[in-house]
Amino acid sequence: MIKEVEKTIQQLFESDVTTYRISKETGIRISVIDGYRNNTSKLENMTLKIAGKLCDYAERLNDKEK
């Protein structure tokens, strides 16, 4: 399950969705998202709260694409 969460978040960060948009729609600070996107922060050290918000957001994006 943890690997699935990591994969979902990694796919979101590798997508064309801007950091600003992710931040605006999740409430997560841009600097936090940039840290994970630029690999200055490790995904495995991400809090559950942030991981949950990012996974929920990624799922909403996937639902819109269908």
N, CA, C and O atoms as a Maestro MAE file, in Angstrom:
{
 s_m_m2io_version
 :::
 2.0.0
}

f_m_ct {
 s_m_title
 :::
 protein
 m_atom[264] {
  # First column is atom index #
  i_m_mmod_type
  r_m_x_coord
  r_m_y_coord
  r_m_z_coord
  i_m_residue_number
  s_m_chain_name
  s_m_pdb_residue_name
  s_m_pdb_atom_name
  i_m_atomic_number
  :::
  1 25 0.819 -1.198 0.000 1 A "MET " " N  " 7
  2 3 0.000 0.000 0.000 1 A "MET " " CA " 6
  3 2 0.864 1.263 0.000 1 A "MET " " C  " 6
  4 15 0.556 2.222 -0.708 1 A "MET " " O  " 8
  5 25 1.910 1.269 0.767 2 A "ILE " " N  " 7
  6 3 2.786 2.440 0.819 2 A "ILE " " CA " 6
  7 2 3.440 2.669 -0.534 2 A "ILE " " C  " 6
  8 15 3.577 3.810 -0.973 2 A "ILE " " O  " 8
  9 25 3.839 1.603 -1.188 3 A "LYS " " N  " 7
  10 3 4.453 1.728 -2.512 3 A "LYS " " CA " 6
  11 2 3.468 2.318 -3.517 3 A "LYS " " C  " 6
  12 15 3.868 3.075 -4.402 3 A "LYS " " O  " 8
  13 25 2.186 1.981 -3.392 4 A "GLU " " N  " 7
  14 3 1.169 2.532 -4.278 4 A "GLU " " CA " 6
  15 2 1.017 4.028 -4.063 4 A "GLU " " C  " 6
  16 15 0.864 4.788 -5.019 4 A "GLU " " O  " 8
  17 25 1.062 4.449 -2.802 5 A "VAL " " N  " 7
  18 3 0.964 5.870 -2.467 5 A "VAL " " CA " 6
  19 2 2.161 6.614 -3.044 5 A "VAL " " C  " 6
  20 15 2.003 7.664 -3.668 5 A "VAL " " O  " 8
  21 25 3.350 6.075 -2.838 6 A "GLU " " N  " 7
  22 3 4.564 6.689 -3.380 6 A "GLU " " CA " 6
  23 2 4.480 6.807 -4.907 6 A "GLU " " C  " 6
  24 15 4.837 7.835 -5.482 6 A "GLU " " O  " 8
  25 25 4.006 5.749 -5.543 7 A "LYS " " N  " 7
  26 3 3.893 5.741 -7.006 7 A "LYS " " CA " 6
  27 2 2.904 6.805 -7.479 7 A "LYS " " C  " 6
  28 15 3.175 7.510 -8.450 7 A "LYS " " O  " 8
  29 25 1.772 6.925 -6.807 8 A "THR " " N  " 7
  30 3 0.760 7.907 -7.160 8 A "THR " " CA " 6
  31 2 1.312 9.323 -7.035 8 A "THR " " C  " 6
  32 15 1.113 10.156 -7.920 8 A "THR " " O  " 8
  33 25 2.004 9.589 -5.932 9 A "ILE " " N  " 7
  34 3 2.566 10.921 -5.706 9 A "ILE " " CA " 6
  35 2 3.675 11.206 -6.704 9 A "ILE " " C  " 6
  36 15 3.759 12.315 -7.232 9 A "ILE " " O  " 8
  37 25 4.516 10.238 -6.968 10 A "GLN " " N  " 7
  38 3 5.605 10.420 -7.922 10 A "GLN " " CA " 6
  39 2 5.050 10.718 -9.314 10 A "GLN " " C  " 6
  40 15 5.575 11.580 -10.020 10 A "GLN " " O  " 8
  41 25 4.002 10.015 -9.708 11 A "GLN " " N  " 7
  42 3 3.382 10.268 -11.014 11 A "GLN " " CA " 6
  43 2 2.805 11.682 -11.078 11 A "GLN " " C  " 6
  44 15 2.896 12.345 -12.111 11 A "GLN " " O  " 8
  45 25 2.218 12.137 -9.985 12 A "LEU " " N  " 7
  46 3 1.694 13.495 -9.934 12 A "LEU " " CA " 6
  47 2 2.821 14.501 -10.112 12 A "LEU " " C  " 6
  48 15 2.689 15.457 -10.875 12 A "LEU " " O  " 8
  49 25 3.929 14.290 -9.410 13 A "PHE " " N  " 7
  50 3 5.055 15.211 -9.494 13 A "PHE " " CA " 6
  51 2 5.732 15.178 -10.862 13 A "PHE " " C  " 6
  52 15 6.337 16.169 -11.270 13 A "PHE " " O  " 8
  53 25 5.643 14.081 -11.560 14 A "GLU " " N  " 7
  54 3 6.242 13.967 -12.896 14 A "GLU " " CA " 6
  55 2 5.284 14.426 -14.001 14 A "GLU " " C  " 6
  56 15 5.658 14.476 -15.173 14 A "GLU " " O  " 8
  57 25 4.068 14.754 -13.625 15 A "SER " " N  " 7
  58 3 3.073 15.182 -14.611 15 A "SER " " CA " 6
  59 2 3.299 16.643 -14.999 15 A "SER " " C  " 6
  60 15 4.200 17.312 -14.494 15 A "SER " " O  " 8
  61 25 2.462 17.106 -15.900 16 A "ASP " " N  " 7
  62 3 2.528 18.493 -16.361 16 A "ASP " " CA " 6
  63 2 1.782 19.459 -15.446 16 A "ASP " " C  " 6
  64 15 1.754 20.661 -15.713 16 A "ASP " " O  " 8
  65 25 1.188 18.962 -14.389 17 A "VAL " " N  " 7
  66 3 0.462 19.815 -13.457 17 A "VAL " " CA " 6
  67 2 1.475 20.698 -12.725 17 A "VAL " " C  " 6
  68 15 2.467 20.206 -12.187 17 A "VAL " " O  " 8
  69 25 1.212 22.002 -12.711 18 A "THR " " N  " 7
  70 3 2.171 22.928 -12.114 18 A "THR " " CA " 6
  71 2 2.172 22.835 -10.590 18 A "THR " " C  " 6
  72 15 1.186 22.447 -9.964 18 A "THR " " O  " 8
  73 25 3.287 23.196 -10.035 19 A "THR " " N  " 7
  74 3 3.415 23.242 -8.575 19 A "THR " " CA " 6
  75 2 2.398 24.214 -7.998 19 A "THR " " C  " 6
  76 15 1.788 23.948 -6.962 19 A "THR " " O  " 8
  77 25 2.224 25.336 -8.673 20 A "TYR " " N  " 7
  78 3 1.256 26.336 -8.206 20 A "TYR " " CA " 6
  79 2 -0.146 25.742 -8.132 20 A "TYR " " C  " 6
  80 15 -0.852 25.939 -7.143 20 A "TYR " " O  " 8
  81 25 -0.549 25.021 -9.163 21 A "ARG " " N  " 7
  82 3 -1.894 24.433 -9.190 21 A "ARG " " CA " 6
  83 2 -2.062 23.391 -8.085 21 A "ARG " " C  " 6
  84 15 -3.090 23.358 -7.409 21 A "ARG " " O  " 8
  85 25 -1.055 22.546 -7.905 22 A "ILE " " N  " 7
  86 3 -1.122 21.547 -6.832 22 A "ILE " " CA " 6
  87 2 -1.263 22.250 -5.490 22 A "ILE " " C  " 6
  88 15 -2.084 21.865 -4.658 22 A "ILE " " O  " 8
  89 25 -0.458 23.279 -5.289 23 A "SER " " N  " 7
  90 3 -0.491 24.031 -4.038 23 A "SER " " CA " 6
  91 2 -1.856 24.675 -3.813 23 A "SER " " C  " 6
  92 15 -2.431 24.574 -2.729 23 A "SER " " O  " 8
  93 25 -2.359 25.329 -4.838 24 A "LYS " " N  " 7
  94 3 -3.635 26.036 -4.745 24 A "LYS " " CA " 6
  95 2 -4.778 25.087 -4.411 24 A "LYS " " C  " 6
  96 15 -5.659 25.425 -3.621 24 A "LYS " " O  " 8
  97 25 -4.764 23.906 -5.009 25 A "GLU " " N  " 7
  98 3 -5.884 22.985 -4.841 25 A "GLU " " CA " 6
  99 2 -5.753 22.051 -3.641 25 A "GLU " " C  " 6
  100 15 -6.732 21.424 -3.235 25 A "GLU " " O  " 8
  101 25 -4.546 21.954 -3.068 26 A "THR " " N  " 7
  102 3 -4.367 21.080 -1.903 26 A "THR " " CA " 6
  103 2 -4.118 21.845 -0.608 26 A "THR " " C  " 6
  104 15 -4.309 21.310 0.484 26 A "THR " " O  " 8
  105 25 -3.692 23.094 -0.735 27 A "GLY " " N  " 7
  106 3 -3.361 23.870 0.456 27 A "GLY " " CA " 6
  107 2 -1.955 23.602 0.980 27 A "GLY " " C  " 6
  108 15 -1.595 24.061 2.064 27 A "GLY " " O  " 8
  109 25 -1.160 22.857 0.211 28 A "ILE " " N  " 7
  110 3 0.222 22.556 0.594 28 A "ILE " " CA " 6
  111 2 1.105 23.667 0.041 28 A "ILE " " C  " 6
  112 15 0.965 24.050 -1.121 28 A "ILE " " O  " 8
  113 25 2.006 24.183 0.857 29 A "ARG " " N  " 7
  114 3 2.869 25.278 0.426 29 A "ARG " " CA " 6
  115 2 3.718 24.893 -0.791 29 A "ARG " " C  " 6
  116 15 4.162 23.754 -0.930 29 A "ARG " " O  " 8
  117 25 3.925 25.878 -1.659 30 A "ILE " " N  " 7
  118 3 4.726 25.681 -2.867 30 A "ILE " " CA " 6
  119 2 6.117 25.185 -2.511 30 A "ILE " " C  " 6
  120 15 6.641 24.293 -3.178 30 A "ILE " " O  " 8
  121 25 6.722 25.745 -1.474 31 A "SER " " N  " 7
  122 3 8.085 25.348 -1.099 31 A "SER " " CA " 6
  123 2 8.159 23.885 -0.689 31 A "SER " " C  " 6
  124 15 9.168 23.222 -0.928 31 A "SER " " O  " 8
  125 25 7.115 23.386 -0.082 32 A "VAL " " N  " 7
  126 3 7.067 21.977 0.320 32 A "VAL " " CA " 6
  127 2 6.994 21.089 -0.923 32 A "VAL " " C  " 6
  128 15 7.736 20.114 -1.044 32 A "VAL " " O  " 8
  129 25 6.100 21.437 -1.835 33 A "ILE " " N  " 7
  130 3 5.950 20.656 -3.062 33 A "ILE " " CA " 6
  131 2 7.237 20.700 -3.879 33 A "ILE " " C  " 6
  132 15 7.689 19.673 -4.386 33 A "ILE " " O  " 8
  133 25 7.826 21.885 -4.006 34 A "ASP " " N  " 7
  134 3 9.089 22.015 -4.738 34 A "ASP " " CA " 6
  135 2 10.184 21.153 -4.136 34 A "ASP " " C  " 6
  136 15 10.993 20.578 -4.864 34 A "ASP " " O  " 8
  137 25 10.216 21.058 -2.822 35 A "GLY " " N  " 7
  138 3 11.218 20.219 -2.170 35 A "GLY " " CA " 6
  139 2 11.117 18.769 -2.596 35 A "GLY " " C  " 6
  140 15 12.130 18.110 -2.834 35 A "GLY " " O  " 8
  141 25 9.902 18.276 -2.691 36 A "TYR " " N  " 7
  142 3 9.702 16.892 -3.129 36 A "TYR " " CA " 6
  143 2 9.933 16.743 -4.627 36 A "TYR " " C  " 6
  144 15 10.507 15.749 -5.072 36 A "TYR " " O  " 8
  145 25 9.493 17.714 -5.399 37 A "ARG " " N  " 7
  146 3 9.674 17.640 -6.852 37 A "ARG " " CA " 6
  147 2 11.140 17.722 -7.244 37 A "ARG " " C  " 6
  148 15 11.559 17.092 -8.216 37 A "ARG " " O  " 8
  149 25 11.917 18.484 -6.505 38 A "ASN " " N  " 7
  150 3 13.336 18.670 -6.820 38 A "ASN " " CA " 6
  151 2 14.237 17.688 -6.076 38 A "ASN " " C  " 6
  152 15 15.462 17.790 -6.141 38 A "ASN " " O  " 8
  153 25 13.637 16.755 -5.381 39 A "ASN " " N  " 7
  154 3 14.358 15.719 -4.629 39 A "ASN " " CA " 6
  155 2 15.254 16.266 -3.522 39 A "ASN " " C  " 6
  156 15 16.219 15.609 -3.132 39 A "ASN " " O  " 8
  157 25 14.951 17.458 -3.009 40 A "THR " " N  " 7
  158 3 15.675 17.936 -1.830 40 A "THR " " CA " 6
  159 2 15.034 17.391 -0.559 40 A "THR " " C  " 6
  160 15 15.652 17.376 0.505 40 A "THR " " O  " 8
  161 25 13.797 16.947 -0.684 41 A "SER " " N  " 7
  162 3 13.102 16.237 0.394 41 A "SER " " CA " 6
  163 2 12.719 14.864 -0.126 41 A "SER " " C  " 6
  164 15 12.336 14.722 -1.287 41 A "SER " " O  " 8
  165 25 12.820 13.863 0.717 42 A "LYS " " N  " 7
  166 3 12.526 12.489 0.303 42 A "LYS " " CA " 6
  167 2 11.046 12.165 0.515 42 A "LYS " " C  " 6
  168 15 10.446 12.539 1.522 42 A "LYS " " O  " 8
  169 25 10.481 11.462 -0.462 43 A "LEU " " N  " 7
  170 3 9.073 11.068 -0.352 43 A "LEU " " CA " 6
  171 2 8.815 10.231 0.892 43 A "LEU " " C  " 6
  172 15 7.765 10.362 1.521 43 A "LEU " " O  " 8
  173 25 9.761 9.376 1.250 44 A "GLU " " N  " 7
  174 3 9.534 8.503 2.406 44 A "GLU " " CA " 6
  175 2 9.492 9.276 3.727 44 A "GLU " " C  " 6
  176 15 9.066 8.734 4.746 44 A "GLU " " O  " 8
  177 25 9.931 10.534 3.713 45 A "ASN " " N  " 7
  178 3 9.873 11.362 4.920 45 A "ASN " " CA " 6
  179 2 8.650 12.286 4.939 45 A "ASN " " C  " 6
  180 15 8.486 13.088 5.859 45 A "ASN " " O  " 8
  181 25 7.804 12.170 3.931 46 A "MET " " N  " 7
  182 3 6.608 12.996 3.833 46 A "MET " " CA " 6
  183 2 5.626 12.634 4.944 46 A "MET " " C  " 6
  184 15 5.480 11.463 5.293 46 A "MET " " O  " 8
  185 25 4.956 13.639 5.496 47 A "THR " " N  " 7
  186 3 3.956 13.358 6.526 47 A "THR " " CA " 6
  187 2 2.735 12.685 5.907 47 A "THR " " C  " 6
  188 15 2.471 12.833 4.714 47 A "THR " " O  " 8
  189 25 2.013 11.962 6.712 48 A "LEU " " N  " 7
  190 3 0.802 11.300 6.232 48 A "LEU " " CA " 6
  191 2 -0.240 12.313 5.792 48 A "LEU " " C  " 6
  192 15 -0.999 12.063 4.855 48 A "LEU " " O  " 8
  193 25 -0.279 13.447 6.461 49 A "LYS " " N  " 7
  194 3 -1.246 14.487 6.121 49 A "LYS " " CA " 6
  195 2 -1.006 14.992 4.693 49 A "LYS " " C  " 6
  196 15 -1.945 15.104 3.904 49 A "LYS " " O  " 8
  197 25 0.245 15.291 4.368 50 A "ILE " " N  " 7
  198 3 0.581 15.771 3.029 50 A "ILE " " CA " 6
  199 2 0.362 14.668 2.001 50 A "ILE " " C  " 6
  200 15 -0.194 14.920 0.932 50 A "ILE " " O  " 8
  201 25 0.792 13.450 2.314 51 A "ALA " " N  " 7
  202 3 0.617 12.323 1.391 51 A "ALA " " CA " 6
  203 2 -0.870 12.107 1.095 51 A "ALA " " C  " 6
  204 15 -1.247 11.850 -0.048 51 A "ALA " " O  " 8
  205 25 -1.696 12.209 2.111 52 A "GLY " " N  " 7
  206 3 -3.132 12.039 1.921 52 A "GLY " " CA " 6
  207 2 -3.720 13.092 1.004 52 A "GLY " " C  " 6
  208 15 -4.520 12.781 0.122 52 A "GLY " " O  " 8
  209 25 -3.319 14.347 1.212 53 A "LYS " " N  " 7
  210 3 -3.819 15.433 0.368 53 A "LYS " " CA " 6
  211 2 -3.387 15.241 -1.085 53 A "LYS " " C  " 6
  212 15 -4.178 15.441 -2.008 53 A "LYS " " O  " 8
  213 25 -2.134 14.854 -1.278 54 A "LEU " " N  " 7
  214 3 -1.627 14.664 -2.644 54 A "LEU " " CA " 6
  215 2 -2.298 13.485 -3.337 54 A "LEU " " C  " 6
  216 15 -2.633 13.571 -4.519 54 A "LEU " " O  " 8
  217 25 -2.497 12.392 -2.619 55 A "CYS " " N  " 7
  218 3 -3.176 11.231 -3.205 55 A "CYS " " CA " 6
  219 2 -4.623 11.560 -3.562 55 A "CYS " " C  " 6
  220 15 -5.096 11.196 -4.638 55 A "CYS " " O  " 8
  221 25 -5.320 12.245 -2.667 56 A "ASP " " N  " 7
  222 3 -6.698 12.643 -2.952 56 A "ASP " " CA " 6
  223 2 -6.753 13.531 -4.192 56 A "ASP " " C  " 6
  224 15 -7.626 13.370 -5.044 56 A "ASP " " O  " 8
  225 25 -5.823 14.459 -4.282 57 A "TYR " " N  " 7
  226 3 -5.779 15.357 -5.429 57 A "TYR " " CA " 6
  227 2 -5.489 14.588 -6.721 57 A "TYR " " C  " 6
  228 15 -6.140 14.818 -7.740 57 A "TYR " " O  " 8
  229 25 -4.526 13.690 -6.679 58 A "ALA " " N  " 7
  230 3 -4.187 12.881 -7.851 58 A "ALA " " CA " 6
  231 2 -5.388 12.052 -8.293 58 A "ALA " " C  " 6
  232 15 -5.636 11.920 -9.492 58 A "ALA " " O  " 8
  233 25 -6.126 11.502 -7.357 59 A "GLU " " N  " 7
  234 3 -7.309 10.710 -7.692 59 A "GLU " " CA " 6
  235 2 -8.385 11.585 -8.328 59 A "GLU " " C  " 6
  236 15 -9.047 11.157 -9.274 59 A "GLU " " O  " 8
  237 25 -8.569 12.805 -7.821 60 A "ARG " " N  " 7
  238 3 -9.547 13.725 -8.424 60 A "ARG " " CA " 6
  239 2 -9.153 14.057 -9.859 60 A "ARG " " C  " 6
  240 15 -10.009 14.128 -10.742 60 A "ARG " " O  " 8
  241 25 -7.846 14.262 -10.093 61 A "LEU " " N  " 7
  242 3 -7.384 14.533 -11.445 61 A "LEU " " CA " 6
  243 2 -7.657 13.357 -12.375 61 A "LEU " " C  " 6
  244 15 -8.102 13.542 -13.508 61 A "LEU " " O  " 8
  245 25 -7.389 12.149 -11.890 62 A "ASN " " N  " 7
  246 3 -7.626 10.944 -12.699 62 A "ASN " " CA " 6
  247 2 -9.097 10.772 -13.010 62 A "ASN " " C  " 6
  248 15 -9.458 10.355 -14.111 62 A "ASN " " O  " 8
  249 25 -9.959 11.093 -12.039 63 A "ASP " " N  " 7
  250 3 -11.401 10.978 -12.256 63 A "ASP " " CA " 6
  251 2 -11.872 11.968 -13.324 63 A "ASP " " C  " 6
  252 15 -12.753 11.647 -14.123 63 A "ASP " " O  " 8
  253 25 -11.289 13.170 -13.340 64 A "LYS " " N  " 7
  254 3 -11.656 14.186 -14.340 64 A "LYS " " CA " 6
  255 2 -11.244 13.770 -15.744 64 A "LYS " " C  " 6
  256 15 -11.918 14.101 -16.719 64 A "LYS " " O  " 8
  257 25 -10.127 13.037 -15.844 65 A "GLU " " N  " 7
  258 3 -9.611 12.617 -17.143 65 A "GLU " " CA " 6
  259 2 -10.445 11.503 -17.763 65 A "GLU " " C  " 6
  260 15 -10.403 11.304 -18.977 65 A "GLU " " O  " 8
  261 25 -11.191 10.785 -16.959 66 A "LYS " " N  " 7
  262 3 -11.970 9.645 -17.467 66 A "LYS " " CA " 6
  263 2 -13.244 10.104 -18.121 66 A "LYS " " C  " 6
  264 15 -14.021 9.281 -18.604 66 A "LYS " " O  " 8
  :::
 }
 m_bond[263] {
  # First column is bond index #
  i_m_from
  i_m_to
  i_m_order
  :::
  1 1 2 1
  2 2 3 1
  3 3 4 2
  4 3 5 1
  5 5 6 1
  6 6 7 1
  7 7 8 2
  8 7 9 1
  9 9 10 1
  10 10 11 1
  11 11 12 2
  12 11 13 1
  13 13 14 1
  14 14 15 1
  15 15 16 2
  16 15 17 1
  17 17 18 1
  18 18 19 1
  19 19 20 2
  20 19 21 1
  21 21 22 1
  22 22 23 1
  23 23 24 2
  24 23 25 1
  25 25 26 1
  26 26 27 1
  27 27 28 2
  28 27 29 1
  29 29 30 1
  30 30 31 1
  31 31 32 2
  32 31 33 1
  33 33 34 1
  34 34 35 1
  35 35 36 2
  36 35 37 1
  37 37 38 1
  38 38 39 1
  39 39 40 2
  40 39 41 1
  41 41 42 1
  42 42 43 1
  43 43 44 2
  44 43 45 1
  45 45 46 1
  46 46 47 1
  47 47 48 2
  48 47 49 1
  49 49 50 1
  50 50 51 1
  51 51 52 2
  52 51 53 1
  53 53 54 1
  54 54 55 1
  55 55 56 2
  56 55 57 1
  57 57 58 1
  58 58 59 1
  59 59 60 2
  60 59 61 1
  61 61 62 1
  62 62 63 1
  63 63 64 2
  64 63 65 1
  65 65 66 1
  66 66 67 1
  67 67 68 2
  68 67 69 1
  69 69 70 1
  70 70 71 1
  71 71 72 2
  72 71 73 1
  73 73 74 1
  74 74 75 1
  75 75 76 2
  76 75 77 1
  77 77 78 1
  78 78 79 1
  79 79 80 2
  80 79 81 1
  81 81 82 1
  82 82 83 1
  83 83 84 2
  84 83 85 1
  85 85 86 1
  86 86 87 1
  87 87 88 2
  88 87 89 1
  89 89 90 1
  90 90 91 1
  91 91 92 2
  92 91 93 1
  93 93 94 1
  94 94 95 1
  95 95 96 2
  96 95 97 1
  97 97 98 1
  98 98 99 1
  99 99 100 2
  100 99 101 1
  101 101 102 1
  102 102 103 1
  103 103 104 2
  104 103 105 1
  105 105 106 1
  106 106 107 1
  107 107 108 2
  108 107 109 1
  109 109 110 1
  110 110 111 1
  111 111 112 2
  112 111 113 1
  113 113 114 1
  114 114 115 1
  115 115 116 2
  116 115 117 1
  117 117 118 1
  118 118 119 1
  119 119 120 2
  120 119 121 1
  121 121 122 1
  122 122 123 1
  123 123 124 2
  124 123 125 1
  125 125 126 1
  126 126 127 1
  127 127 128 2
  128 127 129 1
  129 129 130 1
  130 130 131 1
  131 131 132 2
  132 131 133 1
  133 133 134 1
  134 134 135 1
  135 135 136 2
  136 135 137 1
  137 137 138 1
  138 138 139 1
  139 139 140 2
  140 139 141 1
  141 141 142 1
  142 142 143 1
  143 143 144 2
  144 143 145 1
  145 145 146 1
  146 146 147 1
  147 147 148 2
  148 147 149 1
  149 149 150 1
  150 150 151 1
  151 151 152 2
  152 151 153 1
  153 153 154 1
  154 154 155 1
  155 155 156 2
  156 155 157 1
  157 157 158 1
  158 158 159 1
  159 159 160 2
  160 159 161 1
  161 161 162 1
  162 162 163 1
  163 163 164 2
  164 163 165 1
  165 165 166 1
  166 166 167 1
  167 167 168 2
  168 167 169 1
  169 169 170 1
  170 170 171 1
  171 171 172 2
  172 171 173 1
  173 173 174 1
  174 174 175 1
  175 175 176 2
  176 175 177 1
  177 177 178 1
  178 178 179 1
  179 179 180 2
  180 179 181 1
  181 181 182 1
  182 182 183 1
  183 183 184 2
  184 183 185 1
  185 185 186 1
  186 186 187 1
  187 187 188 2
  188 187 189 1
  189 189 190 1
  190 190 191 1
  191 191 192 2
  192 191 193 1
  193 193 194 1
  194 194 195 1
  195 195 196 2
  196 195 197 1
  197 197 198 1
  198 198 199 1
  199 199 200 2
  200 199 201 1
  201 201 202 1
  202 202 203 1
  203 203 204 2
  204 203 205 1
  205 205 206 1
  206 206 207 1
  207 207 208 2
  208 207 209 1
  209 209 210 1
  210 210 211 1
  211 211 212 2
  212 211 213 1
  213 213 214 1
  214 214 215 1
  215 215 216 2
  216 215 217 1
  217 217 218 1
  218 218 219 1
  219 219 220 2
  220 219 221 1
  221 221 222 1
  222 222 223 1
  223 223 224 2
  224 223 225 1
  225 225 226 1
  226 226 227 1
  227 227 228 2
  228 227 229 1
  229 229 230 1
  230 230 231 1
  231 231 232 2
  232 231 233 1
  233 233 234 1
  234 234 235 1
  235 235 236 2
  236 235 237 1
  237 237 238 1
  238 238 239 1
  239 239 240 2
  240 239 241 1
  241 241 242 1
  242 242 243 1
  243 243 244 2
  244 243 245 1
  245 245 246 1
  246 246 247 1
  247 247 248 2
  248 247 249 1
  249 249 250 1
  250 250 251 1
  251 251 252 2
  252 251 253 1
  253 253 254 1
  254 254 255 1
  255 255 256 2
  256 255 257 1
  257 257 258 1
  258 258 259 1
  259 259 260 2
  260 259 261 1
  261 261 262 1
  262 262 263 1
  263 263 264 2
  :::
 }
}
